[in-house]
Amino acid sequence: MSSLPLSDIAAIVAAARVQGPPTLRSDVDGRSVRLLTLRGSRPGELYDFTLDDGHRRWRLESVSNESGIDMNGRTLGKRLSARLSVLHGTAAEHFGQRLTHLP
């Protein structure tokens, strides 16, 4: 697991380049988890963020690029999490999805 600078994560979140509609998936323990994928600054680079239902903190799960998938596992702070919640809602609206409101 590599360490990705928070400044890089913040830049990606601030750029707000959503890649496809937000989705719901089942976690290992069966809980429903929200997934939002943002495009990185390099071609083909994707950042996957997840949010467990009932929590307000988003987590960077992985970064995909030409070298494969790098598992990063970093929970974001309140400000970046709030920004991602706004992006999640905007993306759901843009793609015509009616996901359950975030807590």
N, CA, C and O atoms as CSV, one atom per row, in Angstrom:
chain,resi,resn,atom,element,x,y,z
A,1,MET,N,N,0.847,-1.168,0.000
A,1,MET,CA,C,0.000,0.000,0.000
A,1,MET,C,C,0.895,1.235,0.000
A,1,MET,O,O,1.728,1.407,0.891
A,2,SER,N,N,0.722,2.079,-0.988
A,2,SER,CA,C,1.558,3.272,-1.050
A,2,SER,C,C,0.852,4.453,-0.405
A,2,SER,O,O,-0.360,4.436,-0.190
A,3,SER,N,N,1.626,5.462,-0.106
A,3,SER,CA,C,1.067,6.661,0.506
A,3,SER,C,C,0.889,7.726,-0.567
A,3,SER,O,O,1.848,8.126,-1.228
A,4,LEU,N,N,-0.332,8.171,-0.729
A,4,LEU,CA,C,-0.637,9.205,-1.716
A,4,LEU,C,C,-0.796,10.520,-0.980
A,4,LEU,O,O,-1.583,10.595,-0.036
A,5,PRO,N,N,-0.077,11.560,-1.378
A,5,PRO,CA,C,-0.175,12.851,-0.689
A,5,PRO,C,C,-1.601,13.392,-0.694
A,5,PRO,O,O,-2.302,13.318,-1.703
A,6,LEU,N,N,-2.017,13.931,0.439
A,6,LEU,CA,C,-3.353,14.498,0.559
A,6,LEU,C,C,-3.558,15.626,-0.445
A,6,LEU,O,O,-4.675,15.831,-0.918
A,7,SER,N,N,-2.506,16.357,-0.775
A,7,SER,CA,C,-2.624,17.447,-1.747
A,7,SER,C,C,-3.024,16.908,-3.126
A,7,SER,O,O,-3.774,17.561,-3.852
A,8,ASP,N,N,-2.525,15.719,-3.489
A,8,ASP,CA,C,-2.908,15.104,-4.762
A,8,ASP,C,C,-4.381,14.707,-4.747
A,8,ASP,O,O,-5.106,14.921,-5.719
A,9,ILE,N,N,-4.810,14.126,-3.629
A,9,ILE,CA,C,-6.215,13.723,-3.499
A,9,ILE,C,C,-7.109,14.957,-3.564
A,9,ILE,O,O,-8.128,14.955,-4.255
A,10,ALA,N,N,-6.728,16.008,-2.845
A,10,ALA,CA,C,-7.521,17.242,-2.828
A,10,ALA,C,C,-7.628,17.847,-4.222
A,10,ALA,O,O,-8.687,18.351,-4.597
A,11,ALA,N,N,-6.546,17.803,-4.989
A,11,ALA,CA,C,-6.562,18.351,-6.347
A,11,ALA,C,C,-7.532,17.584,-7.236
A,11,ALA,O,O,-8.236,18.182,-8.050
A,12,ILE,N,N,-7.573,16.270,-7.084
A,12,ILE,CA,C,-8.486,15.448,-7.876
A,12,ILE,C,C,-9.932,15.757,-7.503
A,12,ILE,O,O,-10.788,15.911,-8.374
A,13,VAL,N,N,-10.196,15.847,-6.197
A,13,VAL,CA,C,-11.556,16.142,-5.726
A,13,VAL,C,C,-11.985,17.533,-6.190
A,13,VAL,O,O,-13.122,17.722,-6.624
A,14,ALA,N,N,-11.074,18.507,-6.099
A,14,ALA,CA,C,-11.401,19.878,-6.500
A,14,ALA,C,C,-11.668,19.971,-8.001
A,14,ALA,O,O,-12.488,20.780,-8.437
A,15,ALA,N,N,-10.978,19.147,-8.794
A,15,ALA,CA,C,-11.167,19.167,-10.247
A,15,ALA,C,C,-12.542,18.622,-10.639
A,15,ALA,O,O,-13.064,18.967,-11.699
A,16,ALA,N,N,-13.127,17.778,-9.795
A,16,ALA,CA,C,-14.513,17.301,-9.960
A,16,ALA,C,C,-14.783,16.654,-11.306
A,16,ALA,O,O,-15.807,16.936,-11.930
A,17,ARG,N,N,-13.905,15.810,-11.757
A,17,ARG,CA,C,-14.116,15.122,-13.028
A,17,ARG,C,C,-14.684,13.724,-12.754
A,17,ARG,O,O,-13.945,12.747,-12.629
A,18,VAL,N,N,-15.995,13.660,-12.666
A,18,VAL,CA,C,-16.669,12.407,-12.334
A,18,VAL,C,C,-16.644,11.469,-13.538
A,18,VAL,O,O,-16.928,11.880,-14.663
A,19,GLN,N,N,-16.305,10.223,-13.293
A,19,GLN,CA,C,-16.231,9.212,-14.342
A,19,GLN,C,C,-17.410,8.254,-14.191
A,19,GLN,O,O,-17.335,7.289,-13.430
A,20,GLY,N,N,-18.482,8.516,-14.906
A,20,GLY,CA,C,-19.642,7.643,-14.855
A,20,GLY,C,C,-20.513,7.891,-13.635
A,20,GLY,O,O,-20.152,8.677,-12.760
A,21,PRO,N,N,-21.655,7.225,-13.575
A,21,PRO,CA,C,-22.596,7.436,-12.474
A,21,PRO,C,C,-22.097,6.837,-11.171
A,21,PRO,O,O,-21.360,5.852,-11.185
A,22,PRO,N,N,-22.489,7.416,-10.047
A,22,PRO,CA,C,-22.159,6.805,-8.764
A,22,PRO,C,C,-22.955,5.507,-8.623
A,22,PRO,O,O,-24.046,5.383,-9.180
A,23,THR,N,N,-22.418,4.555,-7.891
A,23,THR,CA,C,-23.078,3.262,-7.768
A,23,THR,C,C,-23.151,2.821,-6.308
A,23,THR,O,O,-22.511,3.398,-5.430
A,24,LEU,N,N,-23.935,1.803,-6.083
A,24,LEU,CA,C,-23.995,1.138,-4.787
A,24,LEU,C,C,-23.449,-0.269,-4.983
A,24,LEU,O,O,-23.750,-0.924,-5.980
A,25,ARG,N,N,-22.652,-0.727,-4.040
A,25,ARG,CA,C,-22.157,-2.101,-4.105
A,25,ARG,C,C,-22.177,-2.692,-2.703
A,25,ARG,O,O,-22.266,-1.966,-1.712
A,26,SER,N,N,-22.095,-3.993,-2.631
A,26,SER,CA,C,-22.068,-4.659,-1.330
A,26,SER,C,C,-20.635,-4.822,-0.877
A,26,SER,O,O,-19.773,-5.258,-1.639
A,27,ASP,N,N,-20.388,-4.464,0.380
A,27,ASP,CA,C,-19.072,-4.629,0.969
A,27,ASP,C,C,-18.892,-6.098,1.352
A,27,ASP,O,O,-19.827,-6.891,1.241
A,28,VAL,N,N,-17.700,-6.454,1.797
A,28,VAL,CA,C,-17.383,-7.821,2.183
A,28,VAL,C,C,-18.366,-8.345,3.235
A,28,VAL,O,O,-18.768,-9.507,3.191
A,29,ASP,N,N,-18.746,-7.483,4.174
A,29,ASP,CA,C,-19.654,-7.908,5.244
A,29,ASP,C,C,-21.127,-7.733,4.879
A,29,ASP,O,O,-21.997,-7.888,5.736
A,30,GLY,N,N,-21.416,-7.412,3.612
A,30,GLY,CA,C,-22.787,-7.318,3.144
A,30,GLY,C,C,-23.416,-5.939,3.241
A,30,GLY,O,O,-24.538,-5.737,2.776
A,31,ARG,N,N,-22.707,-4.987,3.840
A,31,ARG,CA,C,-23.243,-3.621,3.925
A,31,ARG,C,C,-23.244,-2.961,2.556
A,31,ARG,O,O,-22.417,-3.275,1.700
A,32,SER,N,N,-24.181,-2.044,2.363
A,32,SER,CA,C,-24.256,-1.284,1.128
A,32,SER,C,C,-23.243,-0.146,1.188
A,32,SER,O,O,-23.201,0.601,2.165
A,33,VAL,N,N,-22.428,-0.015,0.143
A,33,VAL,CA,C,-21.380,0.997,0.094
A,33,VAL,C,C,-21.535,1.815,-1.181
A,33,VAL,O,O,-21.708,1.261,-2.267
A,34,ARG,N,N,-21.471,3.136,-1.042
A,34,ARG,CA,C,-21.534,4.023,-2.204
A,34,ARG,C,C,-20.141,4.096,-2.841
A,34,ARG,O,O,-19.130,4.121,-2.139
A,35,LEU,N,N,-20.102,4.130,-4.163
A,35,LEU,CA,C,-18.845,4.199,-4.890
A,35,LEU,C,C,-18.911,5.362,-5.864
A,35,LEU,O,O,-19.871,5.493,-6.623
A,36,LEU,N,N,-17.892,6.203,-5.841
A,36,LEU,CA,C,-17.780,7.324,-6.766
A,36,LEU,C,C,-16.387,7.291,-7.368
A,36,LEU,O,O,-15.393,7.253,-6.643
A,37,THR,N,N,-16.314,7.305,-8.686
A,37,THR,CA,C,-15.026,7.255,-9.378
A,37,THR,C,C,-14.744,8.602,-10.029
A,37,THR,O,O,-15.569,9.134,-10.771
A,38,LEU,N,N,-13.557,9.146,-9.738
A,38,LEU,CA,C,-13.128,10.406,-10.342
A,38,LEU,C,C,-11.918,10.156,-11.232
A,38,LEU,O,O,-11.076,9.310,-10.933
A,39,ARG,N,N,-11.845,10.901,-12.325
A,39,ARG,CA,C,-10.683,10.823,-13.206
A,39,ARG,C,C,-9.518,11.576,-12.598
A,39,ARG,O,O,-9.697,12.642,-12.008
A,40,GLY,N,N,-8.330,11.024,-12.743
A,40,GLY,CA,C,-7.124,11.679,-12.265
A,40,GLY,C,C,-6.596,12.679,-13.273
A,40,GLY,O,O,-7.229,12.941,-14.296
A,41,SER,N,N,-5.437,13.230,-12.979
A,41,SER,CA,C,-4.852,14.238,-13.855
A,41,SER,C,C,-4.121,13.620,-15.043
A,41,SER,O,O,-3.865,14.303,-16.034
A,42,ARG,N,N,-3.786,12.342,-14.953
A,42,ARG,CA,C,-3.092,11.659,-16.048
A,42,ARG,C,C,-4.094,10.806,-16.834
A,42,ARG,O,O,-5.072,10.325,-16.261
A,43,PRO,N,N,-3.867,10.617,-18.123
A,43,PRO,CA,C,-4.779,9.799,-18.935
A,43,PRO,C,C,-4.933,8.387,-18.361
A,43,PRO,O,O,-3.947,7.735,-18.016
A,44,GLY,N,N,-6.174,7.932,-18.264
A,44,GLY,CA,C,-6.434,6.581,-17.782
A,44,GLY,C,C,-6.377,6.393,-16.274
A,44,GLY,O,O,-6.571,5.281,-15.781
A,45,GLU,N,N,-6.117,7.451,-15.546
A,45,GLU,CA,C,-6.003,7.354,-14.091
A,45,GLU,C,C,-7.383,7.555,-13.454
A,45,GLU,O,O,-8.062,8.544,-13.732
A,46,LEU,N,N,-7.790,6.612,-12.599
A,46,LEU,CA,C,-9.088,6.662,-11.932
A,46,LEU,C,C,-8.917,6.503,-10.428
A,46,LEU,O,O,-8.148,5.665,-9.958
A,47,TYR,N,N,-9.653,7.327,-9.680
A,47,TYR,CA,C,-9.639,7.276,-8.219
A,47,TYR,C,C,-10.993,6.760,-7.752
A,47,TYR,O,O,-12.022,7.359,-8.064
A,48,ASP,N,N,-11.007,5.660,-7.010
A,48,ASP,CA,C,-12.250,5.101,-6.483
A,48,ASP,C,C,-12.420,5.484,-5.019
A,48,ASP,O,O,-11.564,5.191,-4.184
A,49,PHE,N,N,-13.545,6.147,-4.719
A,49,PHE,CA,C,-13.875,6.550,-3.359
A,49,PHE,C,C,-15.111,5.793,-2.906
A,49,PHE,O,O,-16.024,5.565,-3.700
A,50,THR,N,N,-15.149,5.403,-1.638
A,50,THR,CA,C,-16.326,4.720,-1.105
A,50,THR,C,C,-16.822,5.443,0.146
A,50,THR,O,O,-16.077,6.146,0.828
A,51,LEU,N,N,-18.121,5.237,0.419
A,51,LEU,CA,C,-18.757,5.791,1.606
A,51,LEU,C,C,-19.718,4.745,2.154
A,51,LEU,O,O,-20.692,4.389,1.490
A,52,ASP,N,N,-19.451,4.253,3.358
A,52,ASP,CA,C,-20.378,3.317,3.999
A,52,ASP,C,C,-21.634,4.069,4.369
A,52,ASP,O,O,-21.561,5.206,4.838
A,53,ASP,N,N,-22.786,3.456,4.168
A,53,ASP,CA,C,-24.035,4.084,4.595
A,53,ASP,C,C,-23.963,4.369,6.086
A,53,ASP,O,O,-23.471,3.552,6.864
A,54,GLY,N,N,-24.457,5.532,6.472
A,54,GLY,CA,C,-24.444,5.898,7.878
A,54,GLY,C,C,-23.199,6.641,8.318
A,54,GLY,O,O,-23.093,7.033,9.480
A,55,HIS,N,N,-22.249,6.844,7.407
A,55,HIS,CA,C,-21.024,7.569,7.750
A,55,HIS,C,C,-20.882,8.783,6.838
A,55,HIS,O,O,-21.417,8.805,5.729
A,56,ARG,N,N,-20.170,9.770,7.306
A,56,ARG,CA,C,-19.995,10.997,6.524
A,56,ARG,C,C,-18.597,11.121,5.928
A,56,ARG,O,O,-18.326,12.059,5.179
A,57,ARG,N,N,-17.717,10.194,6.249
A,57,ARG,CA,C,-16.342,10.275,5.755
A,57,ARG,C,C,-16.130,9.371,4.551
A,57,ARG,O,O,-16.370,8.166,4.620
A,58,TRP,N,N,-15.678,9.957,3.447
A,58,TRP,CA,C,-15.340,9.190,2.259
A,58,TRP,C,C,-13.941,8.609,2.420
A,58,TRP,O,O,-13.126,9.128,3.183
A,59,ARG,N,N,-13.677,7.543,1.707
A,59,ARG,CA,C,-12.387,6.861,1.789
A,59,ARG,C,C,-11.874,6.607,0.373
A,59,ARG,O,O,-12.607,6.113,-0.484
A,60,LEU,N,N,-10.614,6.949,0.140
A,60,LEU,CA,C,-9.979,6.601,-1.126
A,60,LEU,C,C,-9.613,5.124,-1.044
A,60,LEU,O,O,-8.826,4.722,-0.187
A,61,GLU,N,N,-10.178,4.323,-1.929
A,61,GLU,CA,C,-9.921,2.881,-1.905
A,61,GLU,C,C,-8.766,2.487,-2.819
A,61,GLU,O,O,-7.891,1.713,-2.432
A,62,SER,N,N,-8.774,3.030,-4.042
A,62,SER,CA,C,-7.736,2.625,-4.985
A,62,SER,C,C,-7.544,3.661,-6.077
A,62,SER,O,O,-8.403,4.505,-6.331
A,63,VAL,N,N,-6.377,3.564,-6.715
A,63,VAL,CA,C,-6.056,4.385,-7.878
A,63,VAL,C,C,-5.676,3.423,-8.996
A,63,VAL,O,O,-4.776,2.598,-8.838
A,64,SER,N,N,-6.367,3.533,-10.124
A,64,SER,CA,C,-6.074,2.686,-11.283
A,64,SER,C,C,-5.354,3.523,-12.336
A,64,SER,O,O,-5.728,4.664,-12.607
A,65,ASN,N,N,-4.315,2.933,-12.921
A,65,ASN,CA,C,-3.612,3.592,-14.013
A,65,ASN,C,C,-2.999,2.529,-14.914
A,65,ASN,O,O,-3.314,1.346,-14.777
A,66,GLU,N,N,-2.132,2.934,-15.828
A,66,GLU,CA,C,-1.558,1.981,-16.777
A,66,GLU,C,C,-0.722,0.899,-16.091
A,66,GLU,O,O,-0.455,-0.144,-16.689
A,67,SER,N,N,-0.312,1.131,-14.862
A,67,SER,CA,C,0.488,0.148,-14.131
A,67,SER,C,C,-0.368,-0.845,-13.353
A,67,SER,O,O,0.159,-1.777,-12.745
A,68,GLY,N,N,-1.677,-0.651,-13.369
A,68,GLY,CA,C,-2.575,-1.538,-12.632
A,68,GLY,C,C,-3.338,-0.778,-11.567
A,68,GLY,O,O,-3.656,0.400,-11.736
A,69,ILE,N,N,-3.631,-1.458,-10.467
A,69,ILE,CA,C,-4.395,-0.864,-9.379
A,69,ILE,C,C,-3.519,-0.759,-8.146
A,69,ILE,O,O,-2.879,-1.730,-7.742
A,70,ASP,N,N,-3.493,0.417,-7.556
A,70,ASP,CA,C,-2.736,0.677,-6.335
A,70,ASP,C,C,-3.739,0.883,-5.208
A,70,ASP,O,O,-4.525,1.831,-5.243
A,71,MET,N,N,-3.720,0.016,-4.223
A,71,MET,CA,C,-4.637,0.143,-3.093
A,71,MET,C,C,-4.071,1.183,-2.134
A,71,MET,O,O,-2.945,1.045,-1.655
A,72,ASN,N,N,-4.849,2.219,-1.855
A,72,ASN,CA,C,-4.351,3.318,-1.035
A,72,ASN,C,C,-4.966,3.393,0.354
A,72,ASN,O,O,-4.274,3.730,1.315
A,73,GLY,N,N,-6.239,3.089,0.478
A,73,GLY,CA,C,-6.881,3.048,1.777
A,73,GLY,C,C,-6.667,4.255,2.665
A,73,GLY,O,O,-5.972,4.159,3.676
A,74,ARG,N,N,-7.241,5.369,2.316
A,74,ARG,CA,C,-7.077,6.581,3.106
A,74,ARG,C,C,-8.422,7.259,3.325
A,74,ARG,O,O,-9.101,7.622,2.365
A,75,THR,N,N,-8.806,7.431,4.581
A,75,THR,CA,C,-10.052,8.107,4.902
A,75,THR,C,C,-9.826,9.610,4.862
A,75,THR,O,O,-8.839,10.117,5.394
A,76,LEU,N,N,-10.758,10.317,4.222
A,76,LEU,CA,C,-10.603,11.755,4.037
A,76,LEU,C,C,-11.194,12.531,5.207
A,76,LEU,O,O,-12.039,12.023,5.943
A,77,GLY,N,N,-10.742,13.754,5.364
A,77,GLY,CA,C,-11.243,14.633,6.408
A,77,GLY,C,C,-12.618,15.190,6.077
A,77,GLY,O,O,-13.183,14.906,5.021
A,78,LYS,N,N,-13.141,15.984,6.991
A,78,LYS,CA,C,-14.502,16.511,6.859
A,78,LYS,C,C,-14.692,17.368,5.613
A,78,LYS,O,O,-15.705,17.238,4.925
A,79,ARG,N,N,-13.737,18.238,5.314
A,79,ARG,CA,C,-13.916,19.166,4.183
A,79,ARG,C,C,-13.928,18.427,2.840
A,79,ARG,O,O,-14.793,18.675,2.000
A,80,LEU,N,N,-12.962,17.516,2.642
A,80,LEU,CA,C,-12.937,16.768,1.390
A,80,LEU,C,C,-14.125,15.822,1.303
A,80,LEU,O,O,-14.688,15.629,0.225
A,81,SER,N,N,-14.512,15.228,2.433
A,81,SER,CA,C,-15.674,14.343,2.445
A,81,SER,C,C,-16.940,15.108,2.086
A,81,SER,O,O,-17.785,14.602,1.347
A,82,ALA,N,N,-17.075,16.325,2.604
A,82,ALA,CA,C,-18.239,17.150,2.276
A,82,ALA,C,C,-18.257,17.467,0.783
A,82,ALA,O,O,-19.313,17.440,0.151
A,83,ARG,N,N,-17.096,17.765,0.228
A,83,ARG,CA,C,-16.998,18.068,-1.208
A,83,ARG,C,C,-17.392,16.845,-2.043
A,83,ARG,O,O,-18.099,16.971,-3.043
A,84,LEU,N,N,-16.932,15.665,-1.625
A,84,LEU,CA,C,-17.284,14.450,-2.349
A,84,LEU,C,C,-18.773,14.135,-2.232
A,84,LEU,O,O,-19.366,13.598,-3.168
A,85,SER,N,N,-19.376,14.460,-1.104
A,85,SER,CA,C,-20.818,14.254,-0.945
A,85,SER,C,C,-21.596,15.118,-1.935
A,85,SER,O,O,-22.591,14.677,-2.511
A,86,VAL,N,N,-21.133,16.351,-2.124
A,86,VAL,CA,C,-21.753,17.244,-3.109
A,86,VAL,C,C,-21.567,16.678,-4.519
A,86,VAL,O,O,-22.508,16.666,-5.313
A,87,LEU,N,N,-20.355,16.212,-4.831
A,87,LEU,CA,C,-20.095,15.623,-6.146
A,87,LEU,C,C,-20.966,14.392,-6.373
A,87,LEU,O,O,-21.500,14.190,-7.464
A,88,HIS,N,N,-21.104,13.576,-5.335
A,88,HIS,CA,C,-21.924,12.369,-5.430
A,88,HIS,C,C,-23.365,12.733,-5.776
A,88,HIS,O,O,-23.967,12.125,-6.661
A,89,GLY,N,N,-23.915,13.724,-5.080
A,89,GLY,CA,C,-25.280,14.157,-5.350
A,89,GLY,C,C,-25.441,14.740,-6.736
A,89,GLY,O,O,-26.423,14.461,-7.424
A,90,THR,N,N,-24.475,15.554,-7.151
A,90,THR,CA,C,-24.515,16.164,-8.487
A,90,THR,C,C,-24.418,15.099,-9.569
A,90,THR,O,O,-25.142,15.151,-10.563
A,91,ALA,N,N,-23.525,14.132,-9.379
A,91,ALA,CA,C,-23.361,13.066,-10.370
A,91,ALA,C,C,-24.609,12.207,-10.455
A,91,ALA,O,O,-25.026,11.823,-11.547
A,92,ALA,N,N,-25.212,11.900,-9.302
A,92,ALA,CA,C,-26.441,11.099,-9.297
A,92,ALA,C,C,-27.551,11.824,-10.053
A,92,ALA,O,O,-28.302,11.215,-10.815
A,93,GLU,N,N,-27.639,13.127,-9.831
A,93,GLU,CA,C,-28.650,13.932,-10.518
A,93,GLU,C,C,-28.366,14.000,-12.019
A,93,GLU,O,O,-29.275,13.859,-12.836
A,94,HIS,N,N,-27.097,14.215,-12.373
A,94,HIS,CA,C,-26.695,14.333,-13.777
A,94,HIS,C,C,-26.971,13.049,-14.549
A,94,HIS,O,O,-27.435,13.087,-15.688
A,95,PHE,N,N,-26.683,11.909,-13.917
A,95,PHE,CA,C,-26.872,10.632,-14.597
A,95,PHE,C,C,-28.282,10.077,-14.412
A,95,PHE,O,O,-28.570,8.954,-14.825
A,96,GLY,N,N,-29.166,10.871,-13.785
A,96,GLY,CA,C,-30.554,10.471,-13.667
A,96,GLY,C,C,-30.818,9.377,-12.654
A,96,GLY,O,O,-31.823,8.672,-12.754
A,97,GLN,N,N,-29.930,9.221,-11.677
A,97,GLN,CA,C,-30.120,8.201,-10.655
A,97,GLN,C,C,-30.754,8.810,-9.427
A,97,GLN,O,O,-30.495,9.966,-9.092
A,98,ARG,N,N,-31.562,8.052,-8.775
A,98,ARG,CA,C,-32.195,8.487,-7.537
A,98,ARG,C,C,-31.672,7.637,-6.400
A,98,ARG,O,O,-32.370,6.748,-5.913
A,99,LEU,N,N,-30.451,7.905,-5.975
A,99,LEU,CA,C,-29.875,7.175,-4.845
A,99,LEU,C,C,-30.411,7.754,-3.541
A,99,LEU,O,O,-30.771,8.930,-3.469
A,100,THR,N,N,-30.457,6.930,-2.536
A,100,THR,CA,C,-30.913,7.378,-1.225
A,100,THR,C,C,-30.060,8.544,-0.765
A,100,THR,O,O,-28.844,8.543,-0.958
A,101,HIS,N,N,-30.687,9.530,-0.164
A,101,HIS,CA,C,-29.991,10.723,0.323
A,101,HIS,C,C,-28.888,10.336,1.296
A,101,HIS,O,O,-29.054,9.425,2.108
A,102,LEU,N,N,-27.775,11.028,1.208
A,102,LEU,CA,C,-26.674,10.788,2.146
A,102,LEU,C,C,-27.081,11.236,3.534
A,102,LEU,O,O,-27.839,12.193,3.692
A,103,PRO,N,N,-26.574,10.539,4.539
A,103,PRO,CA,C,-26.922,10.925,5.916
A,103,PRO,C,C,-26.401,12.290,6.278
A,103,PRO,O,O,-26.611,12.754,7.398
